[in-house]
Amino acid sequence: MNILETLLLGRRGGATSIKIIDVLLVTPCNISQIAKIININYSTAQYHVTLLLENNILKKDSDRYGALYAPTSYLTKNINIYNDIKKELEKRENIIREAGNYE
């Protein structure tokens, strides 16, 4: 497993991290903007952004409050792997959702 698979498929919070990455692939944002866009609380957004930052998936433009986050070159170079991981996570979520409909 590479770091993307570990972070996005190997954790319960992988779906939230994917939502954050998807936002940042469109435009750099600060943590408050991320939280608002994907409708999560600030501390949850901060947790995921910090985890992605520590693992070289995201970068930030400064150390000041309100810093903007964006994908690293590592993520953009591995965008096909990222997209495959997203598809796999969607499959897993669909299986779980369908299983719930049969109970």
C-alpha positions in Angstrom: 0.0 0.0 0.0 1.3 3.4 -0.8 0.6 6.5 1.4 -2.5 7.5 -0.6 -4.0 4.1 -0.1 -3.1 4.0 3.5 -4.6 7.4 4.2 -7.7 7.2 2.1 -8.6 3.5 2.2 -7.0 2.3 5.4 -8.9 4.8 7.7 -12.5 5.4 8.6 -12.0 9.1 7.7 -10.8 8.5 4.2 -14.0 9.7 2.6 -13.7 13.1 4.4 -10.0 13.4 3.3 -11.1 12.7 -0.3 -13.8 15.5 -0.1 -11.1 17.9 1.2 -8.7 16.9 -1.6 -11.4 17.3 -4.2 -12.1 20.8 -3.1 -8.4 21.7 -3.1 -7.9 20.2 -6.6 -10.2 22.9 -7.8 -8.9 25.9 -5.8 -6.7 26.6 -2.8 -8.6 27.2 0.4 -8.1 27.8 4.1 -9.4 25.5 6.8 -12.5 27.6 7.4 -13.4 27.6 3.7 -12.9 23.8 3.5 -15.1 23.2 6.5 -17.9 25.4 5.1 -17.7 23.9 1.6 -18.0 20.3 2.7 -20.2 21.0 5.7 -17.9 19.7 8.5 -16.8 21.4 11.7 -13.5 23.4 11.8 -11.7 20.9 14.0 -12.5 18.0 11.8 -11.3 19.9 8.7 -8.1 20.9 10.6 -7.5 17.3 11.7 -7.7 16.0 8.1 -5.7 18.8 6.6 -3.0 18.3 9.2 -2.8 14.6 8.4 -2.6 15.2 4.7 0.0 18.0 5.2 2.2 15.7 7.4 2.1 13.0 4.7 3.0 15.3 1.8 -0.4 15.2 0.1 -1.1 18.9 0.8 1.0 22.0 1.1 0.3 25.4 2.6 1.3 28.8 1.4 2.4 30.2 4.7 2.5 29.6 8.5 0.1 32.5 9.1 -3.5 32.1 10.3 -5.8 31.6 7.3 -3.0 29.9 5.2 -4.2 28.4 2.0 -3.8 24.7 1.3 -3.3 23.1 -2.1 -2.3 19.7 -3.5 1.4 18.9 -3.6 3.3 17.8 -6.8 3.2 14.2 -5.3 -0.6 14.2 -5.4 -0.8 15.7 -8.9 1.8 13.2 -10.2 -0.2 10.4 -8.7 -3.7 11.7 -9.7 -4.5 8.4 -11.5 -3.9 6.4 -8.3 -5.9 8.9 -6.4 -8.8 8.6 -8.8 -8.6 4.8 -8.6 -8.7 5.0 -4.8 -11.8 7.2 -5.0 -13.6 4.7 -7.2 -12.6 1.9 -4.8 -14.0 3.8 -1.8 -17.2 4.5 -3.7 -17.6 0.8 -4.4 -17.1 0.0 -0.7 -19.6 2.6 0.3 -22.2 1.3 -2.2 -21.7 -2.3 -0.9 -22.3 -1.1 2.7 -25.3 1.0 1.7 -26.8 -1.9 -0.2 -26.2 -4.3 2.6 -28.1 -1.9 4.9 -31.1 -2.0 2.6 -31.5 -5.7 3.0 -31.6 -5.8 6.8 
